[in-house]
Amino acid sequence: MTAPVGDAVRHPPAWMTLGLGLCVQADPEVFYPERGESTRPAKQICARCEHERECLEYALQNREPHGVWGGASHRERRQMLRDRDKAGAQ
């Protein structure tokens, strides 16, 4: 998986730069399904990966707008960010 582009990107974590995630062993297209295609295959890979939580946090911090990261689709991550923003505002 490639790191997102933009100002929010810092240094990718070591597990990412070293290719330690299970995602590097899979077809990248699995993590970027077309509209209407299932995210289940990607999520199943993420569920077995020891870096799932770190990957999800990386995607949230960098507001990654596409694909499945850390077992969450872009829509799920958007909701997580909204929930965090609401919790922080209270």
PDB file of N, CA, C and O in Angstrom, chain B, residues numbered from 101:
ATOM      1  N   MET B 101       0.846  -1.171   0.000  1.00  0.00           N
ATOM      2  CA  MET B 101       0.000   0.000   0.000  1.00  0.00           C
ATOM      3  C   MET B 101       0.889   1.231   0.000  1.00  0.00           C
ATOM      4  O   MET B 101       1.937   1.251   0.646  1.00  0.00           O
ATOM      5  N   THR B 102       0.483   2.220  -0.700  1.00  0.00           N
ATOM      6  CA  THR B 102       1.284   3.424  -0.761  1.00  0.00           C
ATOM      7  C   THR B 102       0.830   4.415   0.286  1.00  0.00           C
ATOM      8  O   THR B 102      -0.329   4.425   0.701  1.00  0.00           O
ATOM      9  N   ALA B 103       1.764   5.244   0.704  1.00  0.00           N
ATOM     10  CA  ALA B 103       1.445   6.273   1.682  1.00  0.00           C
ATOM     11  C   ALA B 103       0.641   7.370   1.001  1.00  0.00           C
ATOM     12  O   ALA B 103       0.879   7.672  -0.169  1.00  0.00           O
ATOM     13  N   PRO B 104      -0.301   7.967   1.709  1.00  0.00           N
ATOM     14  CA  PRO B 104      -1.065   9.059   1.129  1.00  0.00           C
ATOM     15  C   PRO B 104      -0.169  10.249   0.824  1.00  0.00           C
ATOM     16  O   PRO B 104       0.888  10.422   1.431  1.00  0.00           O
ATOM     17  N   VAL B 105      -0.605  11.059  -0.117  1.00  0.00           N
ATOM     18  CA  VAL B 105       0.167  12.226  -0.524  1.00  0.00           C
ATOM     19  C   VAL B 105      -0.464  13.468   0.085  1.00  0.00           C
ATOM     20  O   VAL B 105      -1.689  13.583   0.131  1.00  0.00           O
ATOM     21  N   GLY B 106       0.344  14.378   0.543  1.00  0.00           N
ATOM     22  CA  GLY B 106      -0.176  15.627   1.076  1.00  0.00           C
ATOM     23  C   GLY B 106       0.552  16.069   2.318  1.00  0.00           C
ATOM     24  O   GLY B 106       1.468  15.397   2.791  1.00  0.00           O
ATOM     25  N   ASP B 107       0.138  17.213   2.848  1.00  0.00           N
ATOM     26  CA  ASP B 107       0.797  17.795   4.006  1.00  0.00           C
ATOM     27  C   ASP B 107       0.681  16.944   5.263  1.00  0.00           C
ATOM     28  O   ASP B 107       1.548  17.005   6.135  1.00  0.00           O
ATOM     29  N   ALA B 108      -0.391  16.145   5.363  1.00  0.00           N
ATOM     30  CA  ALA B 108      -0.613  15.378   6.586  1.00  0.00           C
ATOM     31  C   ALA B 108       0.363  14.213   6.736  1.00  0.00           C
ATOM     32  O   ALA B 108       0.500  13.658   7.826  1.00  0.00           O
ATOM     33  N   VAL B 109       1.031  13.844   5.667  1.00  0.00           N
ATOM     34  CA  VAL B 109       1.923  12.685   5.727  1.00  0.00           C
ATOM     35  C   VAL B 109       3.189  13.044   6.487  1.00  0.00           C
ATOM     36  O   VAL B 109       3.861  14.035   6.199  1.00  0.00           O
ATOM     37  N   ARG B 110       3.481  12.224   7.442  1.00  0.00           N
ATOM     38  CA  ARG B 110       4.725  12.356   8.193  1.00  0.00           C
ATOM     39  C   ARG B 110       5.619  11.234   7.709  1.00  0.00           C
ATOM     40  O   ARG B 110       5.583  10.883   6.529  1.00  0.00           O
ATOM     41  N   HIS B 111       6.398  10.679   8.570  1.00  0.00           N
ATOM     42  CA  HIS B 111       7.217   9.538   8.198  1.00  0.00           C
ATOM     43  C   HIS B 111       6.385   8.278   8.367  1.00  0.00           C
ATOM     44  O   HIS B 111       5.827   8.044   9.439  1.00  0.00           O
ATOM     45  N   PRO B 112       6.295   7.456   7.311  1.00  0.00           N
ATOM     46  CA  PRO B 112       5.540   6.207   7.460  1.00  0.00           C
ATOM     47  C   PRO B 112       6.155   5.347   8.559  1.00  0.00           C
ATOM     48  O   PRO B 112       7.371   5.369   8.751  1.00  0.00           O
ATOM     49  N   PRO B 113       5.341   4.601   9.271  1.00  0.00           N
ATOM     50  CA  PRO B 113       5.860   3.730  10.328  1.00  0.00           C
ATOM     51  C   PRO B 113       6.761   2.642   9.748  1.00  0.00           C
ATOM     52  O   PRO B 113       6.663   2.303   8.568  1.00  0.00           O
ATOM     53  N   ALA B 114       7.630   2.107  10.584  1.00  0.00           N
ATOM     54  CA  ALA B 114       8.603   1.103  10.151  1.00  0.00           C
ATOM     55  C   ALA B 114       7.931  -0.112   9.538  1.00  0.00           C
ATOM     56  O   ALA B 114       8.401  -0.620   8.519  1.00  0.00           O
ATOM     57  N   TRP B 115       6.842  -0.594  10.130  1.00  0.00           N
ATOM     58  CA  TRP B 115       6.184  -1.783   9.576  1.00  0.00           C
ATOM     59  C   TRP B 115       5.751  -1.545   8.140  1.00  0.00           C
ATOM     60  O   TRP B 115       5.716  -2.478   7.338  1.00  0.00           O
ATOM     61  N   MET B 116       5.418  -0.296   7.808  1.00  0.00           N
ATOM     62  CA  MET B 116       4.987   0.022   6.449  1.00  0.00           C
ATOM     63  C   MET B 116       6.183   0.098   5.495  1.00  0.00           C
ATOM     64  O   MET B 116       6.161  -0.496   4.417  1.00  0.00           O
ATOM     65  N   THR B 117       7.204   0.816   5.889  1.00  0.00           N
ATOM     66  CA  THR B 117       8.351   0.971   4.999  1.00  0.00           C
ATOM     67  C   THR B 117       9.107  -0.340   4.803  1.00  0.00           C
ATOM     68  O   THR B 117       9.744  -0.547   3.770  1.00  0.00           O
ATOM     69  N   LEU B 118       9.035  -1.217   5.791  1.00  0.00           N
ATOM     70  CA  LEU B 118       9.700  -2.517   5.683  1.00  0.00           C
ATOM     71  C   LEU B 118       8.814  -3.574   5.031  1.00  0.00           C
ATOM     72  O   LEU B 118       9.250  -4.706   4.819  1.00  0.00           O
ATOM     73  N   GLY B 119       7.583  -3.213   4.716  1.00  0.00           N
ATOM     74  CA  GLY B 119       6.676  -4.154   4.060  1.00  0.00           C
ATOM     75  C   GLY B 119       6.267  -5.323   4.931  1.00  0.00           C
ATOM     76  O   GLY B 119       6.175  -6.453   4.452  1.00  0.00           O
ATOM     77  N   LEU B 120       6.018  -5.060   6.219  1.00  0.00           N
ATOM     78  CA  LEU B 120       5.707  -6.128   7.154  1.00  0.00           C
ATOM     79  C   LEU B 120       4.219  -6.445   7.254  1.00  0.00           C
ATOM     80  O   LEU B 120       3.848  -7.461   7.842  1.00  0.00           O
ATOM     81  N   GLY B 121       3.377  -5.613   6.701  1.00  0.00           N
ATOM     82  CA  GLY B 121       1.938  -5.875   6.749  1.00  0.00           C
ATOM     83  C   GLY B 121       1.553  -6.981   5.778  1.00  0.00           C
ATOM     84  O   GLY B 121       2.210  -7.182   4.757  1.00  0.00           O
ATOM     85  N   LEU B 122       0.495  -7.685   6.102  1.00  0.00           N
ATOM     86  CA  LEU B 122       0.016  -8.745   5.214  1.00  0.00           C
ATOM     87  C   LEU B 122      -0.466  -8.200   3.872  1.00  0.00           C
ATOM     88  O   LEU B 122      -0.543  -8.942   2.893  1.00  0.00           O
ATOM     89  N   CYS B 123      -0.783  -6.937   3.824  1.00  0.00           N
ATOM     90  CA  CYS B 123      -1.277  -6.326   2.590  1.00  0.00           C
ATOM     91  C   CYS B 123      -0.251  -6.395   1.458  1.00  0.00           C
ATOM     92  O   CYS B 123      -0.627  -6.427   0.286  1.00  0.00           O
ATOM     93  N   VAL B 124       1.018  -6.419   1.789  1.00  0.00           N
ATOM     94  CA  VAL B 124       2.037  -6.456   0.736  1.00  0.00           C
ATOM     95  C   VAL B 124       2.072  -7.803   0.027  1.00  0.00           C
ATOM     96  O   VAL B 124       2.644  -7.921  -1.057  1.00  0.00           O
ATOM     97  N   GLN B 125       1.465  -8.818   0.631  1.00  0.00           N
ATOM     98  CA  GLN B 125       1.431 -10.142   0.026  1.00  0.00           C
ATOM     99  C   GLN B 125       0.185 -10.341  -0.837  1.00  0.00           C
ATOM    100  O   GLN B 125       0.027 -11.385  -1.470  1.00  0.00           O
ATOM    101  N   ALA B 126      -0.687  -9.354  -0.863  1.00  0.00           N
ATOM    102  CA  ALA B 126      -1.955  -9.463  -1.591  1.00  0.00           C
ATOM    103  C   ALA B 126      -1.973  -8.502  -2.777  1.00  0.00           C
ATOM    104  O   ALA B 126      -1.165  -7.577  -2.860  1.00  0.00           O
ATOM    105  N   ASP B 127      -2.887  -8.735  -3.667  1.00  0.00           N
ATOM    106  CA  ASP B 127      -3.105  -7.841  -4.802  1.00  0.00           C
ATOM    107  C   ASP B 127      -3.598  -6.497  -4.250  1.00  0.00           C
ATOM    108  O   ASP B 127      -4.601  -6.463  -3.538  1.00  0.00           O
ATOM    109  N   PRO B 128      -2.923  -5.409  -4.560  1.00  0.00           N
ATOM    110  CA  PRO B 128      -3.340  -4.098  -4.033  1.00  0.00           C
ATOM    111  C   PRO B 128      -4.779  -3.727  -4.389  1.00  0.00           C
ATOM    112  O   PRO B 128      -5.429  -2.981  -3.658  1.00  0.00           O
ATOM    113  N   GLU B 129      -5.269  -4.242  -5.501  1.00  0.00           N
ATOM    114  CA  GLU B 129      -6.633  -3.911  -5.910  1.00  0.00           C
ATOM    115  C   GLU B 129      -7.667  -4.401  -4.900  1.00  0.00           C
ATOM    116  O   GLU B 129      -8.779  -3.875  -4.844  1.00  0.00           O
ATOM    117  N   VAL B 130      -7.303  -5.413  -4.098  1.00  0.00           N
ATOM    118  CA  VAL B 130      -8.208  -5.918  -3.061  1.00  0.00           C
ATOM    119  C   VAL B 130      -8.531  -4.798  -2.078  1.00  0.00           C
ATOM    120  O   VAL B 130      -9.644  -4.734  -1.556  1.00  0.00           O
ATOM    121  N   PHE B 131      -7.572  -3.919  -1.822  1.00  0.00           N
ATOM    122  CA  PHE B 131      -7.734  -2.861  -0.828  1.00  0.00           C
ATOM    123  C   PHE B 131      -8.363  -1.594  -1.405  1.00  0.00           C
ATOM    124  O   PHE B 131      -8.659  -0.649  -0.673  1.00  0.00           O
ATOM    125  N   TYR B 132      -8.563  -1.582  -2.709  1.00  0.00           N
ATOM    126  CA  TYR B 132      -9.168  -0.438  -3.385  1.00  0.00           C
ATOM    127  C   TYR B 132     -10.286  -0.927  -4.300  1.00  0.00           C
ATOM    128  O   TYR B 132     -10.203  -0.776  -5.519  1.00  0.00           O
ATOM    129  N   PRO B 133     -11.338  -1.517  -3.712  1.00  0.00           N
ATOM    130  CA  PRO B 133     -12.420  -2.058  -4.541  1.00  0.00           C
ATOM    131  C   PRO B 133     -13.179  -0.948  -5.264  1.00  0.00           C
ATOM    132  O   PRO B 133     -13.285   0.180  -4.784  1.00  0.00           O
ATOM    133  N   GLU B 134     -13.694  -1.304  -6.418  1.00  0.00           N
ATOM    134  CA  GLU B 134     -14.545  -0.370  -7.173  1.00  0.00           C
ATOM    135  C   GLU B 134     -15.848  -0.168  -6.415  1.00  0.00           C
ATOM    136  O   GLU B 134     -16.230  -0.987  -5.578  1.00  0.00           O
ATOM    137  N   ARG B 135     -16.517   0.921  -6.716  1.00  0.00           N
ATOM    138  CA  ARG B 135     -17.806   1.202  -6.082  1.00  0.00           C
ATOM    139  C   ARG B 135     -18.731  -0.002  -6.283  1.00  0.00           C
ATOM    140  O   ARG B 135     -18.888  -0.503  -7.396  1.00  0.00           O
ATOM    141  N   GLY B 136     -19.331  -0.446  -5.196  1.00  0.00           N
ATOM    142  CA  GLY B 136     -20.246  -1.573  -5.237  1.00  0.00           C
ATOM    143  C   GLY B 136     -19.585  -2.921  -4.981  1.00  0.00           C
ATOM    144  O   GLY B 136     -20.279  -3.897  -4.698  1.00  0.00           O
ATOM    145  N   GLU B 137     -18.258  -2.995  -5.073  1.00  0.00           N
ATOM    146  CA  GLU B 137     -17.556  -4.243  -4.784  1.00  0.00           C
ATOM    147  C   GLU B 137     -17.370  -4.392  -3.280  1.00  0.00           C
ATOM    148  O   GLU B 137     -17.363  -3.403  -2.547  1.00  0.00           O
ATOM    149  N   SER B 138     -17.224  -5.606  -2.836  1.00  0.00           N
ATOM    150  CA  SER B 138     -17.092  -5.904  -1.414  1.00  0.00           C
ATOM    151  C   SER B 138     -15.718  -5.513  -0.867  1.00  0.00           C
ATOM    152  O   SER B 138     -14.695  -5.641  -1.540  1.00  0.00           O
ATOM    153  N   THR B 139     -15.734  -5.033   0.374  1.00  0.00           N
ATOM    154  CA  THR B 139     -14.488  -4.756   1.095  1.00  0.00           C
ATOM    155  C   THR B 139     -14.082  -5.954   1.953  1.00  0.00           C
ATOM    156  O   THR B 139     -13.024  -5.948   2.583  1.00  0.00           O
ATOM    157  N   ARG B 140     -14.938  -6.982   1.968  1.00  0.00           N
ATOM    158  CA  ARG B 140     -14.711  -8.141   2.830  1.00  0.00           C
ATOM    159  C   ARG B 140     -13.347  -8.808   2.612  1.00  0.00           C
ATOM    160  O   ARG B 140     -12.677  -9.107   3.600  1.00  0.00           O
ATOM    161  N   PRO B 141     -12.898  -9.058   1.368  1.00  0.00           N
ATOM    162  CA  PRO B 141     -11.595  -9.711   1.201  1.00  0.00           C
ATOM    163  C   PRO B 141     -10.451  -8.925   1.855  1.00  0.00           C
ATOM    164  O   PRO B 141      -9.574  -9.515   2.487  1.00  0.00           O
ATOM    165  N   ALA B 142     -10.462  -7.620   1.706  1.00  0.00           N
ATOM    166  CA  ALA B 142      -9.419  -6.798   2.324  1.00  0.00           C
ATOM    167  C   ALA B 142      -9.517  -6.853   3.846  1.00  0.00           C
ATOM    168  O   ALA B 142      -8.504  -6.979   4.535  1.00  0.00           O
ATOM    169  N   LYS B 143     -10.716  -6.761   4.357  1.00  0.00           N
ATOM    170  CA  LYS B 143     -10.916  -6.782   5.804  1.00  0.00           C
ATOM    171  C   LYS B 143     -10.489  -8.115   6.413  1.00  0.00           C
ATOM    172  O   LYS B 143     -10.004  -8.160   7.544  1.00  0.00           O
ATOM    173  N   GLN B 144     -10.670  -9.196   5.663  1.00  0.00           N
ATOM    174  CA  GLN B 144     -10.241 -10.513   6.152  1.00  0.00           C
ATOM    175  C   GLN B 144      -8.714 -10.568   6.253  1.00  0.00           C
ATOM    176  O   GLN B 144      -8.174 -11.160   7.187  1.00  0.00           O
ATOM    177  N   ILE B 145      -8.032  -9.961   5.306  1.00  0.00           N
ATOM    178  CA  ILE B 145      -6.569  -9.897   5.364  1.00  0.00           C
ATOM    179  C   ILE B 145      -6.145  -9.042   6.549  1.00  0.00           C
ATOM    180  O   ILE B 145      -5.267  -9.431   7.319  1.00  0.00           O
ATOM    181  N   CYS B 146      -6.764  -7.885   6.692  1.00  0.00           N
ATOM    182  CA  CYS B 146      -6.435  -6.987   7.806  1.00  0.00           C
ATOM    183  C   CYS B 146      -6.632  -7.660   9.161  1.00  0.00           C
ATOM    184  O   CYS B 146      -5.835  -7.463  10.079  1.00  0.00           O
ATOM    185  N   ALA B 147      -7.688  -8.449   9.284  1.00  0.00           N
ATOM    186  CA  ALA B 147      -8.006  -9.090  10.561  1.00  0.00           C
ATOM    187  C   ALA B 147      -6.910 -10.061  11.001  1.00  0.00           C
ATOM    188  O   ALA B 147      -6.768 -10.341  12.191  1.00  0.00           O
ATOM    189  N   ARG B 148      -6.147 -10.567  10.053  1.00  0.00           N
ATOM    190  CA  ARG B 148      -5.065 -11.504  10.389  1.00  0.00           C
ATOM    191  C   ARG B 148      -3.718 -10.796  10.566  1.00  0.00           C
ATOM    192  O   ARG B 148      -2.736 -11.426  10.959  1.00  0.00           O
ATOM    193  N   CYS B 149      -3.666  -9.513  10.282  1.00  0.00           N
ATOM    194  CA  CYS B 149      -2.392  -8.774  10.296  1.00  0.00           C
ATOM    195  C   CYS B 149      -2.092  -8.223  11.688  1.00  0.00           C
ATOM    196  O   CYS B 149      -2.960  -7.639  12.337  1.00  0.00           O
ATOM    197  N   GLU B 150      -0.877  -8.412  12.130  1.00  0.00           N
ATOM    198  CA  GLU B 150      -0.483  -7.910  13.448  1.00  0.00           C
ATOM    199  C   GLU B 150      -0.379  -6.387  13.491  1.00  0.00           C
ATOM    200  O   GLU B 150      -0.259  -5.812  14.572  1.00  0.00           O
ATOM    201  N   HIS B 151      -0.422  -5.734  12.352  1.00  0.00           N
ATOM    202  CA  HIS B 151      -0.301  -4.271  12.300  1.00  0.00           C
ATOM    203  C   HIS B 151      -1.633  -3.582  12.006  1.00  0.00           C
ATOM    204  O   HIS B 151      -1.658  -2.402  11.655  1.00  0.00           O
ATOM    205  N   GLU B 152      -2.729  -4.306  12.147  1.00  0.00           N
ATOM    206  CA  GLU B 152      -4.052  -3.768  11.816  1.00  0.00           C
ATOM    207  C   GLU B 152      -4.352  -2.463  12.562  1.00  0.00           C
ATOM    208  O   GLU B 152      -4.756  -1.479  11.943  1.00  0.00           O
ATOM    209  N   ARG B 153      -4.162  -2.447  13.860  1.00  0.00           N
ATOM    210  CA  ARG B 153      -4.486  -1.240  14.649  1.00  0.00           C
ATOM    211  C   ARG B 153      -3.594  -0.067  14.268  1.00  0.00           C
ATOM    212  O   ARG B 153      -4.065   1.063  14.140  1.00  0.00           O
ATOM    213  N   GLU B 154      -2.308  -0.338  14.087  1.00  0.00           N
ATOM    214  CA  GLU B 154      -1.379   0.727  13.701  1.00  0.00           C
ATOM    215  C   GLU B 154      -1.745   1.283  12.328  1.00  0.00           C
ATOM    216  O   GLU B 154      -1.692   2.492  12.103  1.00  0.00           O
ATOM    217  N   CYS B 155      -2.112   0.403  11.428  1.00  0.00           N
ATOM    218  CA  CYS B 155      -2.491   0.801  10.080  1.00  0.00           C
ATOM    219  C   CYS B 155      -3.731   1.685  10.105  1.00  0.00           C
ATOM    220  O   CYS B 155      -3.790   2.712   9.429  1.00  0.00           O
ATOM    221  N   LEU B 156      -4.715   1.277  10.888  1.00  0.00           N
ATOM    222  CA  LEU B 156      -5.933   2.071  11.007  1.00  0.00           C
ATOM    223  C   LEU B 156      -5.617   3.442  11.579  1.00  0.00           C
ATOM    224  O   LEU B 156      -6.105   4.454  11.075  1.00  0.00           O
ATOM    225  N   GLU B 157      -4.819   3.483  12.612  1.00  0.00           N
ATOM    226  CA  GLU B 157      -4.485   4.772  13.226  1.00  0.00           C
ATOM    227  C   GLU B 157      -3.712   5.663  12.249  1.00  0.00           C
ATOM    228  O   GLU B 157      -3.935   6.872  12.189  1.00  0.00           O
ATOM    229  N   TYR B 158      -2.814   5.060  11.498  1.00  0.00           N
ATOM    230  CA  TYR B 158      -2.061   5.813  10.479  1.00  0.00           C
ATOM    231  C   TYR B 158      -3.032   6.429   9.469  1.00  0.00           C
ATOM    232  O   TYR B 158      -2.913   7.606   9.127  1.00  0.00           O
ATOM    233  N   ALA B 159      -3.994   5.627   8.993  1.00  0.00           N
ATOM    234  CA  ALA B 159      -4.957   6.123   8.009  1.00  0.00           C
ATOM    235  C   ALA B 159      -5.831   7.231   8.594  1.00  0.00           C
ATOM    236  O   ALA B 159      -6.147   8.201   7.904  1.00  0.00           O
ATOM    237  N   LEU B 160      -6.218   7.094   9.852  1.00  0.00           N
ATOM    238  CA  LEU B 160      -7.022   8.132  10.493  1.00  0.00           C
ATOM    239  C   LEU B 160      -6.222   9.417  10.670  1.00  0.00           C
ATOM    240  O   LEU B 160      -6.710  10.504  10.360  1.00  0.00           O
ATOM    241  N   GLN B 161      -5.007   9.295  11.161  1.00  0.00           N
ATOM    242  CA  GLN B 161      -4.176  10.480  11.384  1.00  0.00           C
ATOM    243  C   GLN B 161      -3.879  11.216  10.083  1.00  0.00           C
ATOM    244  O   GLN B 161      -3.801  12.445  10.061  1.00  0.00           O
ATOM    245  N   ASN B 162      -3.716  10.470   9.014  1.00  0.00           N
ATOM    246  CA  ASN B 162      -3.386  11.070   7.725  1.00  0.00           C
ATOM    247  C   ASN B 162      -4.615  11.311   6.856  1.00  0.00           C
ATOM    248  O   ASN B 162      -4.516  11.756   5.713  1.00  0.00           O
ATOM    249  N   ARG B 163      -5.780  11.001   7.436  1.00  0.00           N
ATOM    250  CA  ARG B 163      -7.058  11.204   6.743  1.00  0.00           C
ATOM    251  C   ARG B 163      -7.023  10.614   5.331  1.00  0.00           C
ATOM    252  O   ARG B 163      -7.391  11.257   4.348  1.00  0.00           O
ATOM    253  N   GLU B 164      -6.565   9.365   5.280  1.00  0.00           N
ATOM    254  CA  GLU B 164      -6.480   8.637   4.009  1.00  0.00           C
ATOM    255  C   GLU B 164      -7.877   8.519   3.414  1.00  0.00           C
ATOM    256  O   GLU B 164      -8.757   7.918   4.030  1.00  0.00           O
ATOM    257  N   PRO B 165      -8.099   9.086   2.222  1.00  0.00           N
ATOM    258  CA  PRO B 165      -9.449   9.149   1.676  1.00  0.00           C
ATOM    259  C   PRO B 165      -9.893   7.930   0.865  1.00  0.00           C
ATOM    260  O   PRO B 165     -11.055   7.862   0.465  1.00  0.00           O
ATOM    261  N   HIS B 166      -9.018   6.982   0.614  1.00  0.00           N
ATOM    262  CA  HIS B 166      -9.366   5.870  -0.267  1.00  0.00           C
ATOM    263  C   HIS B 166      -8.945   4.536   0.322  1.00  0.00           C
ATOM    264  O   HIS B 166      -8.004   4.455   1.112  1.00  0.00           O
ATOM    265  N   GLY B 167      -9.649   3.503  -0.073  1.00  0.00           N
ATOM    266  CA  GLY B 167      -9.239   2.142   0.226  1.00  0.00           C
ATOM    267  C   GLY B 167      -9.557   1.660   1.624  1.00  0.00           C
ATOM    268  O   GLY B 167     -10.118   2.376   2.454  1.00  0.00           O
ATOM    269  N   VAL B 168      -9.169   0.403   1.851  1.00  0.00           N
ATOM    270  CA  VAL B 168      -9.322  -0.243   3.152  1.00  0.00           C
ATOM    271  C   VAL B 168      -7.973  -0.187   3.850  1.00  0.00           C
ATOM    272  O   VAL B 168      -6.969  -0.663   3.319  1.00  0.00           O
ATOM    273  N   TRP B 169      -7.954   0.387   5.022  1.00  0.00           N
ATOM    274  CA  TRP B 169      -6.741   0.500   5.848  1.00  0.00           C
ATOM    275  C   TRP B 169      -7.104   0.031   7.241  1.00  0.00           C
ATOM    276  O   TRP B 169      -8.108   0.470   7.801  1.00  0.00           O
ATOM    277  N   GLY B 170      -6.316  -0.840   7.799  1.00  0.00           N
ATOM    278  CA  GLY B 170      -6.567  -1.297   9.163  1.00  0.00           C
ATOM    279  C   GLY B 170      -7.936  -1.913   9.357  1.00  0.00           C
ATOM    280  O   GLY B 170      -8.510  -1.830  10.443  1.00  0.00           O
ATOM    281  N   GLY B 171      -8.461  -2.529   8.313  1.00  0.00           N
ATOM    282  CA  GLY B 171      -9.753  -3.196   8.421  1.00  0.00           C
ATOM    283  C   GLY B 171     -10.953  -2.281   8.319  1.00  0.00           C
ATOM    284  O   GLY B 171     -12.072  -2.707   8.605  1.00  0.00           O
ATOM    285  N   ALA B 172     -10.753  -1.034   7.920  1.00  0.00           N
ATOM    286  CA  ALA B 172     -11.872  -0.096   7.811  1.00  0.00           C
ATOM    287  C   ALA B 172     -11.890   0.562   6.428  1.00  0.00           C
ATOM    288  O   ALA B 172     -10.853   0.967   5.902  1.00  0.00           O
ATOM    289  N   SER B 173     -13.072   0.658   5.865  1.00  0.00           N
ATOM    290  CA  SER B 173     -13.235   1.329   4.575  1.00  0.00           C
ATOM    291  C   SER B 173     -13.133   2.842   4.767  1.00  0.00           C
ATOM    292  O   SER B 173     -13.124   3.340   5.892  1.00  0.00           O
ATOM    293  N   HIS B 174     -13.058   3.554   3.656  1.00  0.00           N
ATOM    294  CA  HIS B 174     -12.976   5.019   3.773  1.00  0.00           C
ATOM    295  C   HIS B 174     -14.222   5.585   4.438  1.00  0.00           C
ATOM    296  O   HIS B 174     -14.128   6.552   5.193  1.00  0.00           O
ATOM    297  N   ARG B 175     -15.369   5.012   4.178  1.00  0.00           N
ATOM    298  CA  ARG B 175     -16.601   5.493   4.823  1.00  0.00           C
ATOM    299  C   ARG B 175     -16.572   5.231   6.327  1.00  0.00           C
ATOM    300  O   ARG B 175     -16.966   6.084   7.122  1.00  0.00           O
ATOM    301  N   GLU B 176     -16.110   4.063   6.699  1.00  0.00           N
ATOM    302  CA  GLU B 176     -16.022   3.741   8.133  1.00  0.00           C
ATOM    303  C   GLU B 176     -15.029   4.660   8.832  1.00  0.00           C
ATOM    304  O   GLU B 176     -15.273   5.101   9.955  1.00  0.00           O
ATOM    305  N   ARG B 177     -13.916   4.949   8.178  1.00  0.00           N
ATOM    306  CA  ARG B 177     -12.929   5.858   8.786  1.00  0.00           C
ATOM    307  C   ARG B 177     -13.475   7.270   8.902  1.00  0.00           C
ATOM    308  O   ARG B 177     -13.225   7.954   9.894  1.00  0.00           O
ATOM    309  N   ARG B 178     -14.219   7.710   7.898  1.00  0.00           N
ATOM    310  CA  ARG B 178     -14.844   9.040   7.981  1.00  0.00           C
ATOM    311  C   ARG B 178     -15.754   9.121   9.190  1.00  0.00           C
ATOM    312  O   ARG B 178     -15.754  10.121   9.908  1.00  0.00           O
ATOM    313  N   GLN B 179     -16.536   8.065   9.418  1.00  0.00           N
ATOM    314  CA  GLN B 179     -17.423   8.047  10.585  1.00  0.00           C
ATOM    315  C   GLN B 179     -16.620   8.046  11.879  1.00  0.00           C
ATOM    316  O   GLN B 179     -16.983   8.737  12.832  1.00  0.00           O
ATOM    317  N   MET B 180     -15.549   7.289  11.925  1.00  0.00           N
ATOM    318  CA  MET B 180     -14.687   7.264  13.115  1.00  0.00           C
ATOM    319  C   MET B 180     -14.144   8.660  13.409  1.00  0.00           C
ATOM    320  O   MET B 180     -14.095   9.087  14.563  1.00  0.00           O
ATOM    321  N   LEU B 181     -13.739   9.362  12.357  1.00  0.00           N
ATOM    322  CA  LEU B 181     -13.207  10.718  12.548  1.00  0.00           C
ATOM    323  C   LEU B 181     -14.303  11.665  13.042  1.00  0.00           C
ATOM    324  O   LEU B 181     -14.057  12.497  13.915  1.00  0.00           O
ATOM    325  N   ARG B 182     -15.506  11.540  12.489  1.00  0.00           N
ATOM    326  CA  ARG B 182     -16.629  12.365  12.969  1.00  0.00           C
ATOM    327  C   ARG B 182     -16.898  12.084  14.440  1.00  0.00           C
ATOM    328  O   ARG B 182     -17.107  13.006  15.228  1.00  0.00           O
ATOM    329  N   ASP B 183     -16.893  10.798  14.805  1.00  0.00           N
ATOM    330  CA  ASP B 183     -17.137  10.426  16.199  1.00  0.00           C
ATOM    331  C   ASP B 183     -16.050  10.988  17.110  1.00  0.00           C
ATOM    332  O   ASP B 183     -16.340  11.459  18.210  1.00  0.00           O
ATOM    333  N   ARG B 184     -14.798  10.939  16.652  1.00  0.00           N
ATOM    334  CA  ARG B 184     -13.696  11.500  17.453  1.00  0.00           C
ATOM    335  C   ARG B 184     -13.858  13.016  17.607  1.00  0.00           C
ATOM    336  O   ARG B 184     -13.652  13.574  18.684  1.00  0.00           O
ATOM    337  N   ASP B 185     -14.232  13.662  16.501  1.00  0.00           N
ATOM    338  CA  ASP B 185     -14.415  15.122  16.554  1.00  0.00           C
ATOM    339  C   ASP B 185     -15.537  15.488  17.522  1.00  0.00           C
ATOM    340  O   ASP B 185     -15.411  16.444  18.287  1.00  0.00           O
ATOM    341  N   LYS B 186     -16.634  14.730  17.491  1.00  0.00           N
ATOM    342  CA  LYS B 186     -17.752  14.990  18.404  1.00  0.00           C
ATOM    343  C   LYS B 186     -17.311  14.775  19.853  1.00  0.00           C
ATOM    344  O   LYS B 186     -17.639  15.579  20.726  1.00  0.00           O
ATOM    345  N   ALA B 187     -16.586  13.717  20.107  1.00  0.00           N
ATOM    346  CA  ALA B 187     -16.129  13.414  21.456  1.00  0.00           C
ATOM    347  C   ALA B 187     -15.169  14.488  21.962  1.00  0.00           C
ATOM    348  O   ALA B 187     -15.182  14.839  23.142  1.00  0.00           O
ATOM    349  N   GLY B 188     -14.338  15.004  21.058  1.00  0.00           N
ATOM    350  CA  GLY B 188     -13.378  16.044  21.432  1.00  0.00           C
ATOM    351  C   GLY B 188     -14.039  17.384  21.672  1.00  0.00           C
ATOM    352  O   GLY B 188     -13.519  18.206  22.428  1.00  0.00           O
ATOM    353  N   ALA B 189     -15.174  17.614  21.042  1.00  0.00           N
ATOM    354  CA  ALA B 189     -15.892  18.881  21.185  1.00  0.00           C
ATOM    355  C   ALA B 189     -16.714  18.942  22.464  1.00  0.00           C
ATOM    356  O   ALA B 189     -17.135  20.019  22.887  1.00  0.00           O
ATOM    357  N   GLN B 190     -16.941  17.793  23.077  1.00  0.00           N
ATOM    358  CA  GLN B 190     -17.773  17.763  24.282  1.00  0.00           C
ATOM    359  C   GLN B 190     -16.981  18.039  25.518  1.00  0.00           C
ATOM    360  O   GLN B 190     -17.535  18.050  26.617  1.00  0.00           O
TER     361      GLN B 190
END
